[in-house]
Structure formats: C-alpha cells, structure tokens
Amino acid sequence: MTSPEGRLEILRAETEGLADFLGGLPKEAWDLPSACDGWSIADVVAHLTLTRGFSPSRIMRAIQDDASPDDQSPHLRIDDVDPATDAEEAIALSNELGGNLLKEFIKASRGIVDALAKIGPQEWDKTVFRPSRPEPARNVVDIFICEFAVHGWDIRSRFDSQSGLSPESVAVMVERIPKRGTWWSFRTEAGFAPSPIRYRFRATKPTRYQVDLVVTEKERYMEVTSSDDAHVTFQCDGDTFVFLMYGRIGPEAAIASGRMSYTGDQRLMSAFVQRFTGG
C-alpha cells in the first residue's frame, strides 16, 4: 500500500494535470456536455471546486485534534449525502463564477493539497470534520484522488475517446470503492434474495484486488473478499471496475466489449446486469 505521503503526490499530479488541461480549453468548450450525465464541463469543474465538503481550514483544525462541527455547510446534516443537492450546488457555482471558474478551481484544489501536505507522519489518523461523514485525514487524500481522477476523465473523454485513468490513481480507487458511501444501487424485491448473494470482482491490473458485492433482501454492501464462495465472479482490469462502480460503463456493455468476463451462476449474472446501476 502506498503511504499517505505517496498518495498525496498522486493527488497533486491529478489536480495539476487537470488544471493544465483546462487551461488549454477554448471558452466555448466549457459549455459542452461532459461524461457525467447532465453536467457540462463547467459544472464538473465547479463540483470539484466545492471540494466535497472538505476545506483547508477543516484539515488544519484536524491537525489540532478539532473535528467539531462548524457552520461552513449549514444546509448539510450529519450522515446526509444528497446527489441532487451536489448537482444543484455545482451548477449554481458554475453560473456564479463564469469566467473566473478556472482561477477558483486552481485556488481550491491547491488549497486542499497544501493543507494535506502539512499533516505530519503521525497525524494521518486524525479526524477531519465533514457534515456528510467525518473521515480520517488519510481517507481524505483517497477521496480526492477518486474525485479528481473520475471527474477528470469525465472532462478529458469528451475530447479524447481513448482517454483513461492513471495506473497510480486506479490502484488507490479500487481500494477506496468498498469504503465509499453506497452511491451504486442494486434493485431487489421481496423474495429475490432469501439468502445472501455474493458477487465477486477480481481486478487484475494495475494491481490485483478482490472485493465482494453482497445482496440480501434488506441490504446491499461491499466488503473485501471473504472466505465464502461467490455465486458469480467477474474479472476485469482496474479501470473497468472503477468505471463500472462509478456508472461510466454498464455491466452489459463491459461484458459485450470484452472488458469484463465472468464465471458462475448464469441466472444471477443476468440479474446483476439487469439490476445493478453504478454511481
């Protein structure tokens, strides 16, 4: 596992690389649709500028062992994650900043990276306050790597269909995905899963990693692979796993294109294709 300091350098590369790319875009390109459904290029940049409820001041307070609530995000409640509100805020900020959006994006992303760089080797487990869910400082680095990598792809892929994710970021993202809030969904109804159904994902590169998606009648969750047998095992590279879980490719398309293969129960595999939605 890469150290927090090593991961911070991955984050720095993501933020600086995206800033450089955005700096080369003509003004009219910012209004084009991105790969993030319903969002323009400018909306995605505004979303990243909002920094996911974290701020340099919250990170600096964490170093002083202060993870208490503050009034920076009064509309959010503890444990409240609302994608619709995220979208509304991003679009509103995009409209408000207009031509100043790139400058504010650079300021916000550098502020986060610079604040994280002040964390000492023994301080990475200190808690950073965020209304939706407080996180250890080391997790904050991983959250931002995921955000900048996937949304950077949302932007770049609009101009380059062969655009991908950096191997360094993918290695972090496949580890982070089981710890994310459940933005993905799996549709069930009474009687569908009287006993737990276990879907296993084996990511083969840039690093080998296994994770299980478990479905019961009442809950759906992800966990690092257990000793229990899987009903269906999917195999793919890390990029495909990330894109699947973030909803940038559907399971049917991933299988049809040869990006993902499977073994196991055909009926349950078909149910996954029909019922799973990434996000």
FIVEX-470609 format. One record per residue (C-alpha): residue number from 1; residue in one letter; chain; z negated, x negated, y negated. Coordinates in nm, 4 decimals, decimal comma. Example, Ala and Ser with C-alpha at 12.3 -4.5 7.8 and 13.67 -1.06 7.14 Angstrom:
- 1;a;A;-0,7800;-1,2300;0,4500 .
- 2;s;A;-0,7140;-1,3670;0,1060 .
//
This chain:
- 1;m;A;0,0000;0,0000;0,0000 .
- 2;t;A;0,0922;-0,1321;-0,3448 .
- 3;s;A;-0,2050;-0,1995;-0,5728 .
- 4;p;A;-0,2639;0,0271;-0,8741 .
- 5;e;A;-0,1542;-0,2607;-1,0963 .
- 6;g;A;0,1677;-0,2946;-0,8941 .
- 7;r;A;0,2295;0,0773;-0,9179 .
- 8;l;A;0,1750;0,0651;-1,2911 .
- 9;e;A;0,4675;-0,1763;-1,3119 .
- 10;i;A;0,6796;0,0721;-1,1146 .
- 11;l;A;0,5838;0,3382;-1,3687 .
- 12;r;A;0,6646;0,1052;-1,6575 .
- 13;a;A;1,0107;0,0423;-1,5095 .
- 14;e;A;1,0710;0,4171;-1,4715 .
- 15;t;A;0,9709;0,5017;-1,8286 .
- 16;e;A;1,1573;0,2136;-1,9906 .
- 17;g;A;1,4672;0,2682;-1,7778 .
- 18;l;A;1,4797;0,6361;-1,8676 .
- 19;a;A;1,4258;0,5615;-2,2374 .
- 20;d;A;1,7170;0,3169;-2,2307 .
- 21;f;A;1,9389;0,5727;-2,0560 .
- 22;l;A;1,8503;0,8478;-2,3018 .
- 23;g;A;1,9141;0,6161;-2,5931 .
- 24;g;A;2,2755;0,5866;-2,4823 .
- 25;l;A;2,3431;0,9598;-2,4634 .
- 26;p;A;2,5522;1,1247;-2,7346 .
- 27;k;A;2,3843;1,4020;-2,9308 .
- 28;e;A;2,5820;1,6798;-2,7596 .
- 29;a;A;2,4708;1,5668;-2,4121 .
- 30;w;A;2,1108;1,6721;-2,4761 .
- 31;d;A;2,2081;2,0403;-2,4598 .
- 32;l;A;2,3779;2,0081;-2,1208 .
- 33;p;A;2,2048;2,1612;-1,8158 .
- 34;s;A;2,0015;1,9231;-1,6031 .
- 35;a;A;1,9470;1,9381;-1,2269 .
- 36;c;A;1,6119;2,1054;-1,2987 .
- 37;d;A;1,7029;2,4729;-1,2752 .
- 38;g;A;1,7099;2,6479;-1,6113 .
- 39;w;A;1,6314;2,3375;-1,8169 .
- 40;s;A;1,8606;2,1386;-2,0445 .
- 41;i;A;1,8431;1,7597;-2,0675 .
- 42;a;A;1,6331;1,8017;-2,3830 .
- 43;d;A;1,3947;2,0437;-2,2097 .
- 44;v;A;1,3297;1,7924;-1,9303 .
- 45;v;A;1,2597;1,5160;-2,1825 .
- 46;a;A;1,0226;1,7477;-2,3699 .
- 47;h;A;0,8415;1,8246;-2,0432 .
- 48;l;A;0,7895;1,4517;-1,9854 .
- 49;t;A;0,6764;1,4105;-2,3461 .
- 50;l;A;0,3944;1,6604;-2,2782 .
- 51;t;A;0,2599;1,4104;-2,0172 .
- 52;r;A;0,1399;1,6682;-1,7637 .
- 53;g;A;-0,1888;1,7421;-1,9395 .
- 54;f;A;-0,2956;1,3781;-1,9461 .
- 55;s;A;-0,3258;1,1815;-2,2684 .
- 56;p;A;-0,4172;0,8248;-2,3658 .
- 57;s;A;-0,7488;0,9484;-2,5088 .
- 58;r;A;-0,8434;1,1156;-2,1789 .
- 59;i;A;-0,7634;0,7946;-1,9934 .
- 60;m;A;-0,9699;0,5880;-2,2370 .
- 61;r;A;-1,2609;0,8327;-2,2029 .
- 62;a;A;-1,2426;0,7935;-1,8254 .
- 63;i;A;-1,2993;0,4196;-1,8613 .
- 64;q;A;-1,6238;0,5106;-2,0401 .
- 65;d;A;-1,7186;0,7446;-1,7496 .
- 66;d;A;-1,6434;1,0530;-1,9577 .
- 67;a;A;-1,4460;1,3146;-1,7643 .
- 68;s;A;-1,5836;1,6119;-1,9551 .
- 69;p;A;-1,3574;1,8960;-2,0728 .
- 70;d;A;-1,2066;1,8759;-2,4189 .
- 71;d;A;-1,0089;2,1085;-2,6460 .
- 72;q;A;-0,6704;1,9340;-2,6242 .
- 73;s;A;-0,5272;2,2024;-2,3901 .
- 74;p;A;-0,7130;2,5225;-2,4780 .
- 75;h;A;-0,4627;2,7504;-2,3022 .
- 76;l;A;-0,5180;2,5912;-1,9604 .
- 77;r;A;-0,8042;2,6748;-1,7269 .
- 78;i;A;-0,9641;2,4558;-1,4650 .
- 79;d;A;-0,7520;2,4604;-1,1461 .
- 80;d;A;-0,4851;2,6624;-1,3264 .
- 81;v;A;-0,1266;2,5460;-1,2611 .
- 82;d;A;0,1378;2,7708;-1,4102 .
- 83;p;A;0,5038;2,6593;-1,3799 .
- 84;a;A;0,6152;2,9327;-1,6204 .
- 85;t;A;0,3796;2,8034;-1,8896 .
- 86;d;A;0,5013;2,4485;-1,8262 .
- 87;a;A;0,8591;2,5628;-1,8841 .
- 88;e;A;0,7762;2,7618;-2,1970 .
- 89;e;A;0,5870;2,4680;-2,3499 .
- 90;a;A;0,8686;2,2236;-2,2745 .
- 91;i;A;1,1386;2,4460;-2,4231 .
- 92;a;A;0,9262;2,5179;-2,7319 .
- 93;l;A;0,8614;2,1466;-2,7879 .
- 94;s;A;1,2294;2,0667;-2,7386 .
- 95;n;A;1,3228;2,3170;-3,0087 .
- 96;e;A;1,0466;2,1986;-3,2404 .
- 97;l;A;1,1247;1,8259;-3,2232 .
- 98;g;A;1,5041;1,8487;-3,2256 .
- 99;g;A;1,6471;1,5096;-3,3203 .
- 100;n;A;1,3017;1,3460;-3,3081 .
- 101;l;A;1,2560;1,4189;-2,9377 .
- 102;l;A;1,3598;1,0749;-2,8089 .
- 103;k;A;1,1248;0,8980;-3,0510 .
- 104;e;A;0,8343;1,1206;-2,9442 .
- 105;f;A;0,9187;1,0746;-2,5765 .
- 106;i;A;0,9086;0,6961;-2,6136 .
- 107;k;A;0,5811;0,7164;-2,8062 .
- 108;a;A;0,4179;0,9429;-2,5448 .
- 109;s;A;0,5353;0,7505;-2,2386 .
- 110;r;A;0,4387;0,4128;-2,3848 .
- 111;g;A;0,1016;0,5539;-2,4873 .
- 112;i;A;0,0270;0,6603;-2,1299 .
- 113;v;A;0,1405;0,3294;-1,9783 .
- 114;d;A;-0,0507;0,1233;-2,2361 .
- 115;a;A;-0,3686;0,3264;-2,1777 .
- 116;l;A;-0,3422;0,2860;-1,8000 .
- 117;a;A;-0,2899;-0,0890;-1,8468 .
- 118;k;A;-0,6389;-0,1091;-1,9990 .
- 119;i;A;-0,8037;0,0043;-1,6739 .
- 120;g;A;-0,9868;-0,2788;-1,5007 .
- 121;p;A;-0,9641;-0,3645;-1,1276 .
- 122;q;A;-1,2938;-0,1861;-1,0521 .
- 123;e;A;-1,2168;0,1227;-1,2622 .
- 124;w;A;-0,9275;0,2875;-1,0785 .
- 125;d;A;-1,1502;0,5442;-0,9076 .
- 126;k;A;-1,2919;0,6732;-1,2345 .
- 127;t;A;-1,2049;1,0364;-1,3043 .
- 128;v;A;-0,9574;1,1365;-1,5740 .
- 129;f;A;-1,0042;1,4903;-1,7056 .
- 130;r;A;-0,7141;1,7349;-1,6877 .
- 131;p;A;-0,7594;2,1141;-1,7053 .
- 132;s;A;-0,5442;2,1886;-1,4001 .
- 133;r;A;-0,7282;1,9345;-1,1848 .
- 134;p;A;-0,9183;1,6148;-1,2782 .
- 135;e;A;-0,7808;1,3084;-1,0977 .
- 136;p;A;-0,8919;0,9517;-1,0199 .
- 137;a;A;-0,7151;0,7077;-1,2507 .
- 138;r;A;-0,5195;0,5567;-0,9596 .
- 139;n;A;-0,3720;0,9018;-0,8875 .
- 140;v;A;-0,2601;0,9375;-1,2471 .
- 141;v;A;-0,0247;0,6425;-1,2003 .
- 142;d;A;0,1260;0,8020;-0,8889 .
- 143;i;A;0,1613;1,1418;-1,0605 .
- 144;f;A;0,3593;0,9872;-1,3435 .
- 145;i;A;0,5785;0,7832;-1,1091 .
- 146;c;A;0,6703;1,1082;-0,9352 .
- 147;e;A;0,7303;1,2905;-1,2631 .
- 148;f;A;0,9468;1,0251;-1,4243 .
- 149;a;A;1,1395;0,9455;-1,1066 .
- 150;v;A;1,2351;1,3011;-1,0114 .
- 151;h;A;1,2982;1,4212;-1,3669 .
- 152;g;A;1,4835;1,1005;-1,4464 .
- 153;w;A;1,7117;1,1894;-1,1562 .
- 154;d;A;1,7431;1,5437;-1,2924 .
- 155;i;A;1,8914;1,3882;-1,6047 .
- 156;r;A;2,0982;1,0991;-1,4638 .
- 157;s;A;2,2554;1,3027;-1,1852 .
- 158;r;A;2,4169;1,5250;-1,4480 .
- 159;f;A;2,6338;1,2268;-1,5408 .
- 160;d;A;2,6463;1,0374;-1,2084 .
- 161;s;A;2,6660;1,2339;-0,8834 .
- 162;q;A;2,5747;0,9197;-0,6878 .
- 163;s;A;2,2515;0,8669;-0,8808 .
- 164;g;A;1,9450;0,8144;-0,6617 .
- 165;l;A;1,5794;0,7172;-0,6749 .
- 166;s;A;1,4459;0,3631;-0,6832 .
- 167;p;A;1,3087;0,2451;-0,3448 .
- 168;e;A;0,9842;0,1424;-0,5132 .
- 169;s;A;0,9268;0,4897;-0,6550 .
- 170;v;A;1,0246;0,6633;-0,3299 .
- 171;a;A;0,7630;0,4607;-0,1402 .
- 172;v;A;0,4966;0,5956;-0,3773 .
- 173;m;A;0,6319;0,9515;-0,3785 .
- 174;v;A;0,6310;1,0035;-0,0016 .
- 175;e;A;0,2617;0,9130;-0,0027 .
- 176;r;A;0,1837;1,1346;-0,3007 .
- 177;i;A;0,3601;1,4522;-0,1845 .
- 178;p;A;0,0907;1,5645;0,0656 .
- 179;k;A;-0,1671;1,5345;-0,2150 .
- 180;r;A;0,0287;1,7422;-0,4670 .
- 181;g;A;-0,0583;2,0943;-0,5585 .
- 182;t;A;0,1411;2,3362;-0,3426 .
- 183;w;A;0,4464;2,3937;-0,5594 .
- 184;w;A;0,6621;2,4387;-0,2488 .
- 185;s;A;0,6449;2,7670;-0,0599 .
- 186;f;A;0,6895;2,8974;0,2940 .
- 187;r;A;0,7360;3,2711;0,3271 .
- 188;t;A;0,5302;3,4369;0,6011 .
- 189;e;A;0,4216;3,7838;0,7019 .
- 190;a;A;0,1706;3,9310;0,9454 .
- 191;g;A;0,2435;3,8185;1,2993 .
- 192;f;A;0,4704;3,5276;1,2054 .
- 193;a;A;0,2228;3,2505;1,2885 .
- 194;p;A;-0,0616;3,3817;1,5091 .
- 195;s;A;-0,1355;3,0161;1,5857 .
- 196;p;A;-0,0631;2,7189;1,3564 .
- 197;i;A;0,2971;2,5970;1,3430 .
- 198;r;A;0,3355;2,2267;1,2768 .
- 199;y;A;0,6496;2,0832;1,1169 .
- 200;r;A;0,6547;1,7009;1,1185 .
- 201;f;A;0,8547;1,4874;0,8768 .
- 202;r;A;0,9363;1,1272;0,9579 .
- 203;a;A;1,0644;0,9310;0,6600 .
- 204;t;A;1,2400;0,6175;0,7803 .
- 205;k;A;1,3081;0,4166;0,4648 .
- 206;p;A;1,2317;0,2518;0,2300 .
- 207;t;A;0,9002;0,2773;0,4129 .
- 208;r;A;0,8060;0,4531;0,7364 .
- 209;y;A;0,5824;0,7518;0,6767 .
- 210;q;A;0,4875;1,0686;0,8626 .
- 211;v;A;0,3455;1,3909;0,7249 .
- 212;d;A;0,2932;1,7367;0,8731 .
- 213;l;A;0,3515;2,0726;0,7071 .
- 214;v;A;0,1256;2,3270;0,8777 .
- 215;v;A;0,1819;2,7023;0,8555 .
- 216;t;A;-0,0639;2,9746;0,9571 .
- 217;e;A;-0,0746;3,3434;0,8699 .
- 218;k;A;-0,3160;3,2776;0,5839 .
- 219;e;A;-0,2379;2,9308;0,4548 .
- 220;r;A;0,0225;2,6597;0,4254 .
- 221;y;A;-0,0677;2,2965;0,3666 .
- 222;m;A;0,0418;1,9377;0,4192 .
- 223;e;A;-0,1543;1,6575;0,5819 .
- 224;v;A;-0,0975;1,3078;0,7095 .
- 225;t;A;0,0304;1,3394;1,0678 .
- 226;s;A;-0,2434;1,4236;1,3177 .
- 227;s;A;-0,2556;1,3689;1,6929 .
- 228;d;A;-0,1487;1,7303;1,7512 .
- 229;d;A;0,2024;1,7839;1,8865 .
- 230;a;A;0,4631;1,9066;1,6387 .
- 231;h;A;0,6743;2,2142;1,7106 .
- 232;v;A;0,9646;2,0704;1,5101 .
- 233;t;A;1,0158;1,7118;1,3946 .
- 234;f;A;1,2516;1,6343;1,1075 .
- 235;q;A;1,3784;1,2826;1,0430 .
- 236;c;A;1,5301;1,1673;0,7155 .
- 237;d;A;1,5146;0,8900;0,4598 .
- 238;g;A;1,2551;0,8938;0,1844 .
- 239;d;A;1,4982;1,0120;-0,0827 .
- 240;t;A;1,5903;1,3204;0,1200 .
- 241;f;A;1,2251;1,4016;0,1918 .
- 242;v;A;1,1427;1,3800;-0,1785 .
- 243;f;A;1,4423;1,5902;-0,2819 .
- 244;l;A;1,3571;1,8497;-0,0161 .
- 245;m;A;0,9951;1,8821;-0,1240 .
- 246;y;A;1,0865;1,8994;-0,4920 .
- 247;g;A;1,3545;2,1617;-0,4287 .
- 248;r;A;1,6518;1,9434;-0,5244 .
- 249;i;A;1,8119;1,9965;-0,1835 .
- 250;g;A;1,7579;2,2792;0,0641 .
- 251;p;A;1,6847;2,2201;0,4349 .
- 252;e;A;2,0127;2,3793;0,5454 .
- 253;a;A;2,2157;2,1550;0,3163 .
- 254;a;A;2,0162;1,8476;0,4182 .
- 255;i;A;2,0898;1,9130;0,7869 .
- 256;a;A;2,4538;2,0122;0,7348 .
- 257;s;A;2,5248;1,6973;0,5333 .
- 258;g;A;2,3678;1,4733;0,7959 .
- 259;r;A;2,0876;1,3626;0,5660 .
- 260;m;A;1,8244;1,5162;0,7928 .
- 261;s;A;1,8102;1,5636;1,1729 .
- 262;y;A;1,5585;1,7462;1,3886 .
- 263;t;A;1,4203;1,7896;1,7385 .
- 264;g;A;1,2070;2,0663;1,8818 .
- 265;d;A;1,1968;2,4442;1,8851 .
- 266;q;A;1,5298;2,5812;1,7573 .
- 267;r;A;1,3825;2,9177;1,6576 .
- 268;l;A;1,1077;2,7603;1,4491 .
- 269;m;A;1,3539;2,5180;1,2928 .
- 270;s;A;1,5687;2,8137;1,1863 .
- 271;a;A;1,2576;2,9835;1,0468 .
- 272;f;A;1,1869;2,6744;0,8362 .
- 273;v;A;1,5411;2,6757;0,6968 .
- 274;q;A;1,5100;3,0437;0,6050 .
- 275;r;A;1,1548;3,0432;0,4724 .
- 276;f;A;1,0911;2,7072;0,3036 .
- 277;t;A;1,1541;2,6535;-0,0677 .
- 278;g;A;1,0762;2,3207;-0,2346 .
- 279;g;A;0,9402;2,2953;-0,5856 .
//
